Amino acid sequence: MHPLDPQPALIDRAYEQLVEAIADGTLAPGQRIRQEELGRALGVSRQPISHALQLLKQQKLVEERGRRGLIVSEIDPNRVRDLYQVRSALDGLAARPAAEHVSRRAGAAQPRQAAERVLAAGLALPPDAPVIAFIQADVAFHTALYRLSGNRAIEDTVAAQWPHLKRSMGSVLDDPGQRPLVWAEHQEILRCVLAGDPVGAERAARGHTDRAGAETARRLSQ
């Protein structure tokens, strides 16, 4: 985390930083939340921190725990399993029309170029980059894929679950050995999409998400 400039939407920006801190383990499961410490770390008053924490409580990323006060919630393996089942279907649903658009040369070139840029940026990340950099790049890739599909409802549906998905991503991407595998799978998804191969794109997208979900579940069970 780093200090924030006093600009509009301070609550939203504080919220995003706290989500990322939970995702990369800076704020670990079970850790007590102290508003004063967070305010000092982000360089803001308690008010935006308090509002951001209320949003996190609504999403069950933090919770009240008796005398300990507010703590970071433990990761719920059942919720992660359910989320990845839904996301697998949505990723496949996005990849197929994305490839169909390419094969028909439908839509603007901008979404295709954006997907290529985020893939290149992810592949260029050094192996020892912070885990949050890999999480952010992962989110950017899948968001680009959803936009390439032309179905805004897919992006909107997944967006509501990104805080929990980022956290599960962090549990996998914290392992340097997983990082090249994830990006090789991303590369294969986009290869199929840009080749105009709807069946291959859907298979690659669902296979990638199913494997990520299984790997997350395995790590959480240890």
Residue frames as a rotation matrix with the C-alpha (Angstrom) as fourth column:
MET 1
0.577 0.817 0.000 0.00
0.817 -0.577 0.000 0.00
0.000 0.000 -1.000 0.00
HIS 2
-0.620 -0.771 0.146 1.10
0.772 -0.632 -0.060 3.58
0.139 0.075 0.987 -0.59
PRO 3
-0.534 0.416 -0.736 -0.17
0.283 -0.732 -0.620 7.05
-0.796 -0.539 0.273 0.36
LEU 4
-0.039 0.630 0.776 -3.09
0.999 0.035 0.022 8.40
-0.014 0.776 -0.631 -1.68
ASP 5
-0.943 -0.199 0.266 -3.43
0.236 -0.965 0.115 11.91
0.233 0.172 0.957 -3.02
PRO 6
-0.504 0.801 -0.324 -6.45
0.305 -0.185 -0.934 13.83
-0.808 -0.570 -0.151 -1.66
GLN 7
-0.919 0.248 -0.305 -8.66
-0.378 -0.345 0.859 13.69
0.108 0.905 0.411 -4.75
PRO 8
0.039 0.997 0.061 -12.34
-0.998 0.042 -0.038 12.89
-0.041 -0.060 0.997 -5.44
ALA 9
0.669 0.359 -0.651 -13.49
-0.426 0.903 0.059 9.29
0.609 0.238 0.757 -5.08
LEU 10
-0.303 -0.850 0.430 -11.15
-0.857 0.045 -0.514 8.81
0.418 -0.524 -0.742 -2.13
ILE 11
0.149 0.434 0.888 -13.43
-0.767 0.618 -0.174 6.16
-0.625 -0.655 0.425 -0.64
ASP 12
0.960 0.243 -0.137 -13.34
-0.269 0.678 -0.684 4.13
-0.073 0.693 0.717 -3.87
ARG 13
0.359 -0.905 -0.227 -9.58
-0.455 0.042 -0.890 4.41
0.815 0.423 -0.396 -4.08
ALA 14
-0.330 -0.405 0.853 -9.13
-0.944 0.160 -0.289 3.43
-0.019 -0.900 -0.435 -0.43
TYR 15
0.557 0.633 0.538 -11.45
-0.576 0.761 -0.299 0.47
-0.598 -0.144 0.788 -1.03
GLU 16
0.878 -0.241 -0.414 -9.42
-0.266 0.473 -0.840 -0.68
0.398 0.848 0.351 -4.04
GLN 17
-0.108 -0.983 0.146 -6.17
-0.701 -0.029 -0.713 -0.49
0.705 -0.180 -0.686 -2.10
LEU 18
-0.200 0.088 0.976 -7.65
-0.892 0.395 -0.219 -2.49
-0.405 -0.914 -0.001 0.75
VAL 19
0.863 0.501 0.073 -8.98
-0.404 0.768 -0.496 -5.14
-0.304 0.398 0.865 -1.65
GLU 20
0.572 -0.717 -0.398 -5.51
-0.312 0.259 -0.914 -5.45
0.758 0.647 -0.075 -3.16
ALA 21
-0.320 -0.698 0.640 -3.90
-0.879 -0.035 -0.476 -5.65
0.355 -0.715 -0.602 0.28
ILE 22
0.240 0.483 0.842 -6.24
-0.700 0.687 -0.195 -8.51
-0.673 -0.542 0.503 1.17
ALA 23
0.947 0.177 -0.269 -5.65
-0.322 0.581 -0.748 -10.18
0.024 0.795 0.607 -2.20
ASP 24
0.358 -0.889 -0.287 -1.85
-0.280 0.192 -0.941 -10.19
0.891 0.417 -0.180 -1.96
GLY 25
0.413 -0.126 -0.902 -1.77
0.689 0.691 0.219 -11.10
0.596 -0.712 0.372 1.73
THR 26
-0.579 -0.566 0.586 -0.55
0.058 -0.746 -0.663 -7.75
0.813 -0.350 0.465 3.05
LEU 27
-0.278 0.599 0.751 -3.69
-0.961 -0.168 -0.222 -7.95
-0.007 -0.783 0.622 5.17
ALA 28
-0.852 -0.225 -0.473 -3.75
-0.290 0.954 0.069 -11.63
0.436 0.196 -0.878 6.07
PRO 29
0.115 0.923 -0.368 -6.75
-0.026 0.373 0.928 -13.78
0.993 -0.097 0.067 7.05
GLY 30
0.448 0.166 -0.878 -7.52
0.807 0.348 0.477 -13.29
0.385 -0.923 0.022 10.73
GLN 31
-0.647 -0.762 0.006 -5.50
0.697 -0.595 -0.399 -10.07
0.308 -0.254 0.917 10.98
ARG 32
0.099 0.659 -0.745 -7.03
0.839 -0.458 -0.293 -7.36
-0.535 -0.597 -0.599 13.11
ILE 33
-0.010 0.010 1.000 -8.01
0.778 -0.628 0.014 -4.18
0.628 0.778 -0.001 11.29
ARG 34
-0.059 -0.061 -0.996 -7.01
0.782 -0.624 -0.008 -0.89
-0.621 -0.779 0.085 12.89
GLN 35
0.727 0.475 0.496 -8.43
0.686 -0.532 -0.496 2.14
0.028 0.701 -0.713 11.13
GLU 36
0.811 -0.456 -0.367 -5.76
-0.268 -0.847 0.459 4.47
-0.520 -0.273 -0.809 12.47
GLU 37
-0.147 -0.917 0.370 -2.96
0.043 0.368 0.929 2.31
-0.988 0.153 -0.015 11.04
LEU 38
0.002 0.218 0.976 -4.69
0.948 0.312 -0.072 2.04
-0.320 0.925 -0.206 7.67
GLY 39
0.926 0.377 -0.013 -5.24
0.361 -0.896 -0.259 5.79
-0.109 0.235 -0.966 7.61
ARG 40
0.444 -0.842 -0.306 -1.56
-0.390 -0.489 0.781 6.42
-0.807 -0.228 -0.545 8.26
ALA 41
-0.290 -0.578 0.762 -0.50
0.409 0.645 0.645 3.89
-0.865 0.499 0.049 5.61
LEU 42
0.037 0.411 0.911 -2.75
0.999 0.001 -0.041 5.46
-0.018 0.912 -0.411 2.97
GLY 43
-0.880 -0.468 -0.075 -2.26
0.471 -0.882 -0.023 9.04
-0.056 -0.056 0.997 4.13
VAL 44
-0.394 0.825 0.405 -5.97
-0.009 -0.444 0.896 9.73
0.919 0.350 0.183 4.59
SER 45
-0.498 0.320 0.806 -8.38
-0.855 -0.332 -0.397 10.45
0.141 -0.887 0.439 7.43
ARG 46
-0.847 0.192 0.496 -10.46
-0.087 0.870 -0.485 7.80
-0.525 -0.454 -0.720 9.16
GLN 47
-0.004 0.973 -0.230 -13.65
-0.564 -0.192 -0.803 8.71
-0.826 0.127 0.549 7.26
PRO 48
0.230 0.117 -0.966 -12.79
-0.949 0.247 -0.196 7.22
0.215 0.962 0.167 3.85
ILE 49
-0.811 -0.536 -0.233 -11.23
-0.449 0.826 -0.340 4.21
0.374 -0.171 -0.911 5.59
SER 50
-0.672 0.622 0.403 -14.41
-0.261 0.311 -0.914 3.69
-0.693 -0.719 -0.046 7.62
HIS 51
0.315 0.815 -0.486 -16.60
-0.780 -0.069 -0.622 3.84
-0.540 0.575 0.614 4.50
ALA 52
-0.103 -0.438 -0.893 -14.28
-0.864 0.484 -0.138 1.50
0.493 0.757 -0.428 2.59
LEU 53
-0.952 -0.263 0.158 -14.38
-0.306 0.768 -0.563 -1.00
0.027 -0.584 -0.811 5.46
GLN 54
-0.198 0.953 0.230 -18.17
-0.494 0.106 -0.863 -0.95
-0.847 -0.284 0.450 5.41
LEU 55
0.395 0.274 -0.877 -18.06
-0.917 0.174 -0.359 -1.96
0.054 0.946 0.320 1.75
LEU 56
-0.535 -0.681 -0.500 -15.65
-0.604 0.722 -0.337 -4.77
0.591 0.121 -0.798 2.60
LYS 57
-0.778 0.339 0.528 -17.97
-0.359 0.449 -0.818 -5.94
-0.515 -0.826 -0.228 5.39
GLN 58
0.258 0.932 -0.253 -20.86
-0.760 0.033 -0.649 -6.10
-0.597 0.360 0.717 2.95
GLN 59
0.395 -0.191 -0.899 -18.75
-0.765 0.473 -0.437 -8.33
0.508 0.860 0.041 0.71
LYS 60
0.982 0.046 0.181 -17.69
-0.159 0.721 0.675 -10.46
-0.099 -0.692 0.715 3.69
LEU 61
0.391 -0.919 -0.049 -14.01
0.232 0.150 -0.961 -9.73
0.891 0.365 0.272 3.14
VAL 62
-0.815 -0.513 0.269 -13.79
-0.171 -0.231 -0.958 -8.37
0.553 -0.827 0.101 6.69
GLU 63
0.199 0.896 -0.396 -15.97
0.267 0.339 0.902 -9.21
0.943 -0.286 -0.171 9.71
GLU 64
0.178 -0.036 0.983 -16.59
-0.856 -0.498 0.137 -8.31
0.485 -0.866 -0.120 13.33
ARG 65
0.082 -0.208 -0.975 -15.03
0.216 0.958 -0.186 -10.78
0.973 -0.195 0.124 15.75
GLY 66
0.621 0.295 -0.727 -16.06
0.723 0.144 0.676 -9.96
0.304 -0.945 -0.123 19.31
ARG 67
0.758 -0.349 -0.550 -13.45
0.239 -0.637 0.733 -8.19
-0.607 -0.687 -0.400 21.40
ARG 68
-0.252 -0.903 0.348 -10.92
0.726 0.061 0.685 -8.37
-0.640 0.426 0.640 18.61
GLY 69
-0.033 0.314 -0.949 -13.04
-0.346 -0.894 -0.284 -6.00
-0.938 0.319 0.138 16.60
LEU 70
0.820 0.350 -0.453 -12.80
-0.504 0.066 -0.861 -6.02
-0.272 0.934 0.230 12.83
ILE 71
-0.143 -0.870 0.471 -10.62
-0.227 0.492 0.840 -8.71
-0.963 0.014 -0.268 11.22
VAL 72
-0.405 -0.067 -0.912 -9.85
-0.914 0.057 0.401 -9.97
0.025 0.996 -0.084 7.72
SER 73
0.593 0.731 0.339 -12.17
-0.716 0.671 -0.195 -12.86
-0.370 -0.127 0.920 6.94
GLU 74
-0.372 -0.609 0.700 -10.82
-0.162 0.785 0.597 -16.32
-0.914 0.109 -0.391 6.26
ILE 75
-0.619 0.149 -0.771 -11.09
-0.780 -0.005 0.626 -17.55
0.089 0.989 0.120 2.67
ASP 76
0.114 0.767 0.632 -14.21
-0.593 0.562 -0.576 -19.69
-0.797 -0.309 0.519 2.27
PRO 77
-0.833 -0.523 0.184 -13.30
-0.188 0.578 0.794 -22.71
-0.521 0.627 -0.579 0.07
ASN 78
-0.256 0.820 0.512 -16.96
0.765 0.495 -0.412 -23.36
-0.591 0.286 -0.754 -0.75
ARG 79
0.608 0.450 -0.654 -17.45
0.036 -0.838 -0.544 -19.80
-0.793 0.308 -0.526 -2.00
VAL 80
-0.262 -0.801 -0.539 -14.29
-0.674 -0.248 0.696 -20.06
-0.690 0.546 -0.475 -4.09
ARG 81
-0.781 0.014 0.624 -15.52
0.303 0.882 0.360 -23.33
-0.546 0.470 -0.693 -5.61
ASP 82
0.226 0.963 0.150 -18.88
0.721 -0.062 -0.690 -21.81
-0.655 0.264 -0.708 -6.47
LEU 83
0.458 -0.099 -0.884 -17.30
-0.334 -0.940 -0.068 -18.69
-0.824 0.326 -0.463 -7.96
TYR 84
-0.586 -0.774 -0.239 -15.00
-0.536 0.149 0.831 -20.67
-0.607 0.615 -0.502 -10.22
GLN 85
-0.485 0.512 0.709 -17.85
0.653 0.751 -0.097 -22.83
-0.582 0.416 -0.699 -11.47
VAL 86
0.628 0.742 -0.234 -19.72
0.442 -0.588 -0.677 -19.70
-0.640 0.322 -0.698 -12.52
ARG 87
0.287 -0.581 -0.762 -16.62
-0.566 -0.744 0.355 -18.01
-0.773 0.329 -0.542 -13.89
SER 88
-0.670 -0.512 0.537 -15.72
0.072 0.675 0.734 -21.06
-0.739 0.531 -0.415 -15.97
ALA 89
0.036 0.781 0.623 -19.06
0.894 0.254 -0.370 -20.84
-0.447 0.570 -0.689 -17.74
LEU 90
0.804 0.297 -0.516 -18.75
0.137 -0.936 -0.324 -17.07
-0.579 0.190 -0.793 -18.22
ASP 91
-0.112 -0.919 -0.378 -15.18
-0.469 -0.286 0.835 -17.26
-0.876 0.271 -0.399 -19.53
GLY 92
-0.662 -0.059 0.747 -16.23
0.498 0.711 0.498 -19.86
-0.560 0.701 -0.441 -22.08
LEU 93
0.391 0.905 0.167 -19.26
0.815 -0.257 -0.519 -17.76
-0.427 0.339 -0.838 -22.94
ALA 94
0.611 -0.238 -0.755 -16.95
-0.245 -0.964 0.106 -14.79
-0.753 0.120 -0.647 -23.57
ALA 95
-0.410 -0.910 0.053 -14.27
-0.253 0.170 0.952 -16.62
-0.876 0.377 -0.300 -25.55
ARG 96
-0.285 0.345 0.894 -16.64
0.765 0.644 -0.004 -18.16
-0.578 0.683 -0.447 -28.09
PRO 97
0.768 0.610 0.195 -18.27
0.597 -0.572 -0.562 -14.94
-0.231 0.548 -0.804 -29.37
ALA 98
0.428 -0.701 -0.570 -14.92
-0.370 -0.712 0.597 -13.16
-0.824 -0.045 -0.564 -29.19
ALA 99
-0.604 -0.665 0.439 -13.55
0.084 0.495 0.865 -15.68
-0.792 0.560 -0.243 -31.68
GLU 100
0.046 0.710 0.703 -16.71
0.918 0.248 -0.310 -15.49
-0.394 0.659 -0.640 -33.77
HIS 101
0.813 0.209 -0.543 -16.36
0.086 -0.966 -0.243 -11.72
-0.576 0.151 -0.804 -34.01
VAL 102
-0.109 -0.944 -0.312 -12.80
-0.469 -0.228 0.853 -12.12
-0.876 0.240 -0.418 -35.23
SER 103
-0.581 -0.122 0.805 -13.73
0.475 0.752 0.457 -14.79
-0.661 0.648 -0.379 -37.77
ARG 104
0.360 0.787 0.500 -16.47
0.917 -0.200 -0.345 -12.53
-0.172 0.583 -0.794 -39.18
ARG 105
-0.668 -0.671 0.321 -14.22
0.686 -0.723 -0.084 -9.48
0.289 0.164 0.943 -38.86
ALA 106
0.391 0.870 0.301 -16.99
0.523 -0.479 0.705 -7.90
0.757 -0.118 -0.642 -36.85
GLY 107
0.813 -0.003 -0.583 -16.49
0.537 -0.387 0.750 -5.13
-0.228 -0.922 -0.313 -34.32
ALA 108
0.856 -0.514 0.058 -13.77
-0.478 -0.829 -0.291 -2.54
0.197 0.221 -0.955 -33.96
ALA 109
0.339 -0.830 -0.442 -10.07
0.202 0.524 -0.828 -3.34
0.919 0.191 0.345 -33.96
GLN 110
-0.033 -0.408 0.912 -9.56
-0.709 -0.634 -0.309 -1.55
0.705 -0.657 -0.268 -30.65
PRO 111
0.675 0.287 0.680 -10.72
-0.717 0.472 0.513 -4.43
-0.173 -0.834 0.524 -28.38
ARG 112
0.914 -0.393 -0.097 -8.45
0.330 0.862 -0.385 -6.88
0.235 0.320 0.918 -30.22
GLN 113
0.139 -0.905 0.402 -5.50
0.080 -0.394 -0.915 -4.56
0.987 0.160 0.017 -29.90
ALA 114
0.214 0.006 0.977 -6.25
-0.895 -0.399 0.198 -4.00
0.391 -0.917 -0.080 -26.21
ALA 115
0.946 0.160 0.282 -6.28
-0.264 0.884 0.385 -7.77
-0.188 -0.439 0.879 -25.61
GLU 116
0.637 -0.770 -0.018 -2.97
0.492 0.425 -0.760 -8.16
0.593 0.475 0.650 -27.40
ARG 117
0.037 -0.632 0.774 -1.45
-0.370 -0.728 -0.577 -5.35
0.928 -0.265 -0.261 -25.32
VAL 118
0.437 0.148 0.887 -2.52
-0.898 0.019 0.439 -6.77
0.048 -0.989 0.142 -21.98
LEU 119
0.987 -0.157 0.019 -1.29
0.157 0.987 -0.008 -10.23
-0.017 0.011 1.000 -22.98
ALA 120
0.352 -0.912 0.211 2.09
0.354 -0.080 -0.932 -8.79
0.867 0.403 0.295 -23.96
ALA 121
0.077 -0.287 0.955 2.27
-0.719 -0.679 -0.146 -6.85
0.690 -0.675 -0.259 -20.70
GLY 122
0.780 0.269 0.564 1.52
-0.603 0.563 0.565 -9.97
-0.165 -0.781 0.602 -18.67
LEU 123
0.876 -0.482 -0.023 4.07
0.436 0.811 -0.391 -12.06
0.207 0.332 0.920 -20.52
ALA 124
0.202 -0.836 0.510 6.66
0.127 -0.494 -0.860 -9.32
0.971 0.239 0.007 -19.96
LEU 125
0.775 0.095 0.624 6.29
-0.567 -0.332 0.754 -9.31
0.279 -0.939 -0.203 -16.17
PRO 126
-0.326 -0.935 -0.139 9.53
-0.689 0.336 -0.643 -10.43
0.648 -0.114 -0.753 -14.51
PRO 127
-0.062 0.326 -0.943 9.19
0.259 0.918 0.301 -13.71
0.964 -0.225 -0.141 -12.60
ASP 128
-0.533 -0.224 -0.816 9.93
0.829 0.057 -0.557 -11.98
0.171 -0.973 0.156 -9.30
ALA 129
-0.609 0.406 0.681 7.39
-0.173 -0.906 0.385 -9.16
0.774 0.116 0.622 -9.75
PRO 130
-0.825 0.352 0.442 5.10
-0.484 -0.037 -0.874 -8.59
-0.291 -0.935 0.201 -6.74
VAL 131
-0.750 0.580 0.318 2.09
0.593 0.802 -0.064 -10.89
-0.292 0.140 -0.946 -6.63
ILE 132
0.077 0.835 -0.545 -0.26
0.262 -0.544 -0.797 -7.90
-0.962 -0.082 -0.260 -6.91
ALA 133
-0.375 -0.270 -0.887 1.26
-0.725 -0.510 0.462 -7.08
-0.578 0.816 -0.005 -10.33
PHE 134
-0.995 0.023 -0.094 0.33
-0.037 0.805 0.592 -10.56
0.089 0.593 -0.801 -11.56
ILE 135
-0.405 0.909 -0.102 -3.16
0.696 0.234 -0.679 -10.27
-0.593 -0.346 -0.727 -10.07
GLN 136
0.050 0.409 -0.911 -3.74
-0.220 -0.885 -0.410 -6.92
-0.974 0.221 0.046 -11.78
ALA 137
-0.656 -0.358 -0.665 -2.43
-0.713 0.003 0.701 -8.25
-0.249 0.934 -0.257 -15.09
ASP 138
-0.917 0.367 0.159 -4.65
0.382 0.921 0.073 -11.33
-0.119 0.128 -0.985 -14.78
VAL 139
-0.067 0.925 -0.374 -7.73
0.501 -0.293 -0.815 -9.19
-0.863 -0.242 -0.444 -14.19
ALA 140
-0.123 -0.041 -0.992 -6.78
-0.593 -0.798 0.107 -6.95
-0.795 0.602 0.074 -17.13
PHE 141
-0.945 -0.258 -0.202 -6.48
-0.315 0.548 0.775 -9.94
-0.089 0.796 -0.599 -19.46
HIS 142
-0.666 0.736 0.124 -9.86
0.718 0.677 -0.164 -11.43
-0.204 -0.020 -0.979 -18.58
THR 143
0.040 0.664 -0.746 -11.53
0.205 -0.736 -0.645 -8.02
-0.978 -0.127 -0.165 -18.70
ALA 144
-0.474 -0.292 -0.831 -10.11
-0.704 -0.442 0.556 -7.51
-0.530 0.848 0.004 -22.20
LEU 145
-0.990 0.134 0.053 -11.48
0.142 0.848 0.511 -10.90
0.023 0.513 -0.858 -23.22
TYR 146
-0.272 0.947 -0.171 -14.95
0.729 0.087 -0.679 -10.02
-0.629 -0.309 -0.714 -21.91
ARG 147
0.048 0.264 -0.963 -14.89
-0.286 -0.920 -0.267 -6.76
-0.957 0.288 0.031 -23.88
LEU 148
-0.798 -0.398 -0.452 -13.77
-0.545 0.158 0.823 -8.58
-0.256 0.904 -0.343 -26.98
SER 149
-0.770 0.561 0.304 -16.85
0.556 0.824 -0.109 -10.80
-0.312 0.086 -0.946 -26.67
GLY 150
-0.787 0.485 0.382 -19.13
-0.075 -0.690 0.720 -7.79
0.612 0.538 0.579 -27.13
ASN 151
0.223 0.869 -0.442 -21.29
0.468 0.302 0.831 -8.94
0.855 -0.392 -0.339 -24.20
ARG 152
-0.321 -0.364 0.874 -21.15
-0.433 -0.765 -0.477 -6.23
0.842 -0.532 0.089 -21.53
ALA 153
0.660 0.665 0.350 -23.24
-0.622 0.222 0.751 -8.33
0.421 -0.713 0.560 -19.14
ILE 154
0.640 -0.499 -0.584 -20.37
0.513 0.844 -0.158 -10.80
0.572 -0.198 0.796 -18.74
GLU 155
-0.429 -0.846 0.316 -17.95
0.339 -0.475 -0.812 -8.10
0.837 -0.241 0.491 -17.64
ASP 156
-0.160 0.439 0.884 -20.52
-0.704 -0.678 0.210 -6.58
0.692 -0.589 0.418 -15.29
THR 157
0.826 0.514 -0.230 -21.35
-0.254 0.705 0.662 -9.95
0.502 -0.489 0.713 -13.74
VAL 158
0.359 -0.777 -0.518 -17.74
0.743 0.573 -0.344 -10.87
0.564 -0.261 0.783 -13.04
ALA 159
-0.282 -0.518 0.808 -16.85
-0.002 -0.842 -0.540 -7.34
0.960 -0.154 0.236 -11.87
ALA 160
0.483 0.560 0.674 -19.00
-0.665 -0.267 0.698 -7.76
0.570 -0.785 0.244 -8.76
GLN 161
0.996 -0.079 -0.033 -16.95
0.084 0.826 0.558 -10.83
-0.017 -0.559 0.829 -7.79
TRP 162
0.450 -0.888 0.089 -13.45
0.033 -0.083 -0.996 -9.53
0.892 0.452 -0.009 -8.58
PRO 163
0.189 -0.441 0.877 -12.62
-0.918 -0.396 -0.001 -8.79
0.347 -0.806 -0.480 -4.91
HIS 164
0.588 0.063 0.807 -13.08
-0.504 0.809 0.304 -12.47
-0.633 -0.585 0.507 -4.01
LEU 165
0.954 -0.235 0.186 -11.54
0.295 0.632 -0.716 -13.71
0.051 0.738 0.673 -7.25
LYS 166
0.448 -0.834 0.324 -8.49
-0.462 -0.526 -0.715 -11.49
0.766 0.170 -0.620 -6.77
ARG 167
0.254 -0.316 0.914 -8.01
-0.945 0.120 0.304 -13.05
-0.206 -0.941 -0.268 -3.38
SER 168
0.748 0.043 0.662 -8.14
-0.026 0.999 -0.035 -16.58
-0.663 0.009 0.749 -4.76
MET 169
0.859 -0.503 0.095 -5.82
0.089 -0.036 -0.995 -15.55
0.504 0.863 0.014 -7.61
GLY 170
0.350 -0.754 0.556 -3.33
-0.840 -0.515 -0.171 -14.35
0.416 -0.407 -0.813 -5.01
SER 171
0.485 -0.137 0.864 -3.26
-0.593 0.674 0.440 -17.76
-0.643 -0.726 0.245 -3.35
VAL 172
0.798 -0.192 0.571 -2.12
0.486 0.765 -0.423 -19.30
-0.356 0.615 0.704 -6.66
LEU 173
0.734 -0.490 0.469 -0.01
0.226 -0.476 -0.850 -16.51
0.640 0.730 -0.239 -8.15
ASP 174
0.729 -0.511 0.455 1.98
-0.665 -0.372 0.648 -16.26
-0.162 -0.775 -0.611 -4.94
ASP 175
0.419 -0.558 0.716 3.74
0.242 0.829 0.504 -19.38
-0.875 -0.038 0.482 -6.27
PRO 176
-0.069 -0.509 -0.858 6.33
-0.703 -0.585 0.404 -18.29
-0.708 0.631 -0.317 -8.90
GLY 177
-0.864 -0.300 0.404 5.99
0.004 0.799 0.601 -21.67
-0.503 0.521 -0.690 -10.57
GLN 178
-0.058 0.943 0.326 2.34
0.735 0.262 -0.625 -21.01
-0.675 0.204 -0.709 -11.40
ARG 179
0.133 0.171 -0.976 2.91
-0.170 -0.967 -0.192 -17.67
-0.976 0.191 -0.099 -13.09
PRO 180
-0.711 -0.408 -0.572 4.34
-0.600 -0.071 0.797 -18.84
-0.366 0.910 -0.194 -16.45
LEU 181
-0.841 0.461 0.283 1.70
0.512 0.847 0.142 -21.57
-0.175 0.265 -0.948 -16.65
VAL 182
0.056 0.896 -0.440 -1.12
0.535 -0.399 -0.745 -19.06
-0.843 -0.194 -0.502 -16.17
TRP 183
0.092 -0.044 -0.995 0.24
-0.519 -0.855 -0.010 -16.79
-0.850 0.517 -0.102 -18.88
ALA 184
-0.942 -0.331 -0.048 0.87
-0.232 0.543 0.807 -19.65
-0.241 0.772 -0.588 -21.28
GLU 185
-0.464 0.856 0.226 -2.82
0.806 0.514 -0.293 -20.51
-0.367 0.046 -0.929 -20.88
HIS 186
0.256 0.508 -0.822 -3.79
0.093 -0.860 -0.502 -16.88
-0.962 0.052 -0.267 -21.49
GLN 187
-0.495 -0.547 -0.674 -1.66
-0.618 -0.323 0.716 -16.91
-0.610 0.772 -0.178 -24.61
GLU 188
-0.947 0.168 0.273 -3.43
0.288 0.819 0.496 -20.02
-0.141 0.548 -0.824 -25.91
ILE 189
-0.032 0.982 -0.184 -6.87
0.696 -0.110 -0.710 -18.51
-0.718 -0.151 -0.680 -25.24
LEU 190
0.268 0.130 -0.955 -6.06
-0.317 -0.924 -0.215 -15.37
-0.910 0.360 -0.206 -27.20
ARG 191
-0.805 -0.567 -0.172 -4.38
-0.376 0.264 0.888 -17.39
-0.459 0.780 -0.426 -29.98
CYS 192
-0.658 0.632 0.409 -7.62
0.709 0.703 0.054 -19.31
-0.253 0.326 -0.911 -30.51
VAL 193
0.269 0.779 -0.566 -9.69
0.467 -0.620 -0.631 -16.13
-0.842 -0.095 -0.531 -30.35
LEU 194
0.054 -0.320 -0.946 -7.55
-0.562 -0.793 0.236 -14.28
-0.825 0.519 -0.223 -32.89
ALA 195
-0.939 -0.334 0.079 -7.48
-0.148 0.603 0.784 -17.36
-0.309 0.725 -0.616 -35.12
GLY 196
-0.325 0.905 -0.275 -11.28
-0.932 -0.257 0.257 -17.20
0.162 0.340 0.926 -35.23
ASP 197
-0.585 0.046 -0.810 -11.63
-0.003 0.998 0.058 -20.61
0.811 0.036 -0.584 -33.57
PRO 198
0.041 0.686 0.726 -14.75
-0.798 -0.415 0.437 -20.45
0.602 -0.597 0.530 -31.34
VAL 199
0.850 0.298 -0.434 -14.61
-0.051 0.867 0.496 -24.08
0.524 -0.399 0.752 -30.19
GLY 200
0.074 -0.923 -0.378 -10.91
0.711 0.315 -0.629 -23.93
0.700 -0.222 0.679 -29.36
ALA 201
-0.535 -0.253 0.806 -11.25
-0.206 -0.886 -0.415 -20.56
0.819 -0.388 0.422 -27.63
GLU 202
0.431 0.771 0.469 -14.10
-0.723 -0.017 0.691 -21.77
0.541 -0.637 0.550 -25.43
ARG 203
0.782 -0.180 -0.596 -12.24
0.332 0.931 0.154 -24.98
0.527 -0.319 0.788 -24.58
ALA 204
-0.251 -0.968 0.010 -9.05
0.569 -0.156 -0.807 -23.10
0.783 -0.197 0.590 -23.70
ALA 205
-0.365 0.165 0.916 -10.89
-0.516 -0.855 -0.052 -20.51
0.775 -0.492 0.397 -21.60
ARG 206
0.693 0.691 0.206 -12.89
-0.572 0.353 0.740 -23.05
0.438 -0.631 0.640 -19.63
GLY 207
0.591 -0.544 -0.596 -9.87
0.525 0.820 -0.228 -25.31
0.612 -0.178 0.770 -19.19
HIS 208
-0.444 -0.782 0.437 -7.83
0.199 -0.562 -0.803 -22.43
0.873 -0.270 0.406 -17.84
THR 209
-0.159 0.452 0.878 -10.47
-0.803 -0.577 0.151 -21.37
0.575 -0.681 0.455 -15.32
ASP 210
0.846 0.466 -0.261 -11.24
-0.266 0.791 0.551 -24.96
0.463 -0.397 0.792 -14.27
ARG 211
0.221 -0.843 -0.490 -7.55
0.628 0.507 -0.590 -25.62
0.746 -0.177 0.642 -13.63
ALA 212
-0.569 -0.415 0.710 -7.18
-0.173 -0.784 -0.597 -22.37
0.804 -0.462 0.374 -11.67
GLY 213
0.291 0.773 0.564 -10.20
-0.811 -0.113 0.573 -23.27
0.507 -0.625 0.594 -9.56
ALA 214
0.841 -0.012 -0.541 -8.87
0.160 0.960 0.228 -26.77
0.517 -0.279 0.809 -8.87
GLU 215
-0.169 -0.982 -0.088 -5.44
0.541 -0.018 -0.841 -25.42
0.824 -0.190 0.534 -7.96
THR 216
-0.382 0.111 0.918 -6.96
-0.582 -0.800 -0.145 -22.85
0.718 -0.590 0.370 -5.62
ALA 217
0.685 0.716 0.137 -9.07
-0.587 0.431 0.686 -25.52
0.432 -0.550 0.715 -3.93
ARG 218
0.543 -0.566 -0.620 -6.01
0.501 0.811 -0.301 -27.73
0.674 -0.147 0.724 -3.51
ARG 219
-0.497 -0.800 0.336 -4.03
0.225 -0.493 -0.840 -24.96
0.838 -0.342 0.425 -1.86
LEU 220
-0.145 0.528 0.837 -6.87
-0.787 -0.574 0.226 -23.97
0.599 -0.626 0.499 0.45
SER 221
0.818 0.511 -0.266 -7.27
-0.293 0.767 0.570 -27.57
0.495 -0.388 0.777 1.60
GLN 222
0.066 -0.886 -0.458 -3.62
0.392 0.445 -0.805 -27.83
0.918 -0.127 0.377 2.68
